[in-house]
Structure formats: structure tokens, C-alpha cells
């Protein structure tokens, strides 16, 4: 159900309906004073402290979804009958980081 409540990455006391989170983040970011949060390369709604980004990438639930989608795009036949053979920059960078950690 889309009415699931999620927690704001800037203020843990803010609970927002999932589909409203992008709008809330824009508003809340302007008022936030603290550590710089960076967006996850797999899901822009995952805002993580820079120092914890590597750990987040390793455990990100959207990692496999992104890699699977890129693999489908890579190997899916195009109109010319051949896949593109390219991964997105974010996916290829994160795959390299993740493989170095393992």
C-alpha cells in the first residue's frame, strides 16, 4: 500500500507518507543544519551521511533491483536485435565499490 509512513532522513521525528517524501525532503533540507547527507546512487530517497555511504551501498535494498534492471537493459534485444552493452554510471561505480568490499 502506498500509504506507508517513512521517516525523514533529516529529522527522525518527521513521519511522512512515502509518496510525499520527495516534496518533504526539499522543504526539510532547507531548514536542516547538521551533517551533509548524500543521495544513494540506487535510490535518491536514501539520504546517508557521507561517512556511512560505503556501508549503505553494501546493504542497500535497491542495489539488486538496480543491477537487475541494468542487466535486463544490457542483454535485452534492442530494435537492432542487440543489447546496448552499457551499465549506468552509478550502477557500474557502485558495483565496483561493492566488489572491492567483498
N, C-alpha and C positions, 0 to 999 in steps of 0.2 A: 504494500500500500504506500502511496506517495506522501501520506500524512505523517510519516515517520519523523520524529523530532531528532535533531542532531545538535551537537554542542559547537558553539562558536569557537574558532581557534584563538581568537584574541581575548575573549572573556568567557571563562568556563561557566559562568552563571547564566549566560545567554543560551536559551534553548529555542531553536528555530525549526520550522517545518522545512524539510530537505529542499524542496523546490524553491524556497525563498532564500536559501543560504547565499547564493552569489550576490544578491542585492544587499543582504545584511553585511557581508564581508566588506563590500565597498564602503558602506556607511561606517562600520565599526573601525576599519583600518585608519580612517582619518582621525579618530579620537584616540587611537592606541599609542601609548608610549611604552616602549619596552624593547625586548629582543626583536631583531629583524626576522621575520618569517618568510620563508621561500616557498614557492609552489612546487609540489611534487611533479616530476616530468610525466607521470602517468595519469594524474588527476589534479587539475588546478584547484579543486576544493580542499585538497590536503595541503594545509599550510604548516610547515615544520620549521623549527629552529635550525639555522644553518649548521650548527654543530651536531645535530641529530639526523641530518639528511641521509647520510650513508646508511645508518641503521634503518631508517624509514624505507629507503629504496629496497633494502634486503627483505623487508617484511610487508611491503605494500600489497594490499589485496588486489589492486588494479594492475599489478605488474603482468600477471599471466594473461589477463584479458587483453592488455595492450599488445603483448608479444603474439598472442594467438591471432589477433586481428591483423597485425603486420605480416604474420606468416601467411595468412589467408590471402592478403593483398599481393604478397610476393609470388605465391605459387598459383594464384587464380588466373585462369586464362583471360587475357585482355581481348579486345576486339581483333587484334592481330594474331591471337592464338598463343601469345607468350606472356608470362607474368612480367611485372616491372623489374623484379630483382632488387628492389631497394627497400630498406627499412627507414622509418622516420629517424631523424637525428636524435631525438630524445630517447627513443627505444634503443638505438644502437649504442648510445653512450651509457645508458643505464644497464644494458646487457653486459657491456664491458666491465663496468664497476661491479656488478653483481658476480660475474665470473671470477674477478680478481679476489673477491672476499671469500669465495668458497674453496 
